[in-house]
Amino acid sequence: MTDCPGSARFQALLEYALRDYEKNASVTLADWEDPLAIRLQRCHSIDDITTLLQDKAQAFNDLRHRDRILRSIKATVSILTPISAVASVADDASLVGTPNGS
C-alpha cells in the first residue's frame, strides 16, 4: 500500500475488523494458519478483501440465525417435555380402575 492518509485509514479499519472477527469467532489470526488469514494473504485489492469479508460476515449472520432458531426449539422442547410427562401420568391414572386398566 502507498503511504497516504486513505491507505492508513484503510489499514486501521482492516486491523480493527480483524480484531473484531477474532473476538467474535474465537480464533487467532496472528499465526496465519487460520483459513481466513490465508485467504486474506491472497487478496490483492480492496475489492478482494471486501468480498471475502462480506462472505464471512454473511456466513456468520447465517450461523447466528441458525443458533437463534435452535435456542427457540430447545426452549419449546423444554416446555413441552414436562407437559407431556404430566399428560402421560394423567392418562395412566385414568386407566387405573377401568376394566382394561390395572
N, C-alpha and C positions, 0 to 999 in steps of 0.2 A: 504494500500500500504506500501511497505517497504521504509525505509529511504535511498535510493540510488540515485545517480545522474540521472539515467534513469527515475526513478519514479518521481523525482522532475521536470524533463523536461516535462514528460507527463502531470503532474498536471498543469504546467504553460500553456502548449498548450491547454489543455482542458478548462481551465479558459478563455483563450483568445478566443477560439472557441465559448464558451457560451456567452461571452460578445458581440462578433460579431453577433451571432444569435439574441440576444436580440435587438441589434441595427437594424438589417435588418428586423426582423419580428415584431418589435414594441411590444414586450412582455417583461414581467419581470419575470425571473425565480427565483428570490430571495424568493418569498413567497412559492415556491414549490407546488403551486396549479396548475400550468400550466401542461397540459398533457405531454409535453416533459420532464419537470422536474421530474414528477412522474415516467415516463418510465426510465429516467436516473438513478434514485434511485434504480431501479430494476436490473440494469446492474451489472454483477459480474466479467466482464473481459474486457480487452481492445477490444477484438473482438466484444463483445456485444455492447460496446459504439460505435465502428467504424461502425458497421452495422446500428445501429439506426441513427447515424448522416449522413451516406451516404443516407439512405432512406429519411431523412428530406431534405437533400441537393437536391436530385433528385426531390422531390415534389416542392421545392422552385423554381428550374430551370424550371419545367413544368409550374408553375404559372407565372413566368416571361415571358415565351414564349407565353402563352395564352394572357397575358396582352399586349405584343407587337403586336400580331395579332389583338386584339380588338382595339388598338390605330390606326392601319392601316385601319381597317374597318371604324372607326369613321371619320378618315381623308377623306377617299373616299366618304363617305356619305355626309360629309360637303361640298365637292366639287360638287358632283352630284345634291344635292338639289337645289342650285341656278340655275344650268344649266337647270334642269327640270322645274323650275318655269318660266325661260325665254322662254323655248320652248313652254310651255303651253300658255303663253301670246301671243307669236308669232302665235301659232295655232289658238287661239281665234281671233286675229286680222285678220287673213287671211279669217276667216268665215264672218266677217263684210262686208256687201255689196253684198254677194252672195245670190242666190235665197233661199238657205236653211238656211242662216245666219240671223242676226238681220236686 
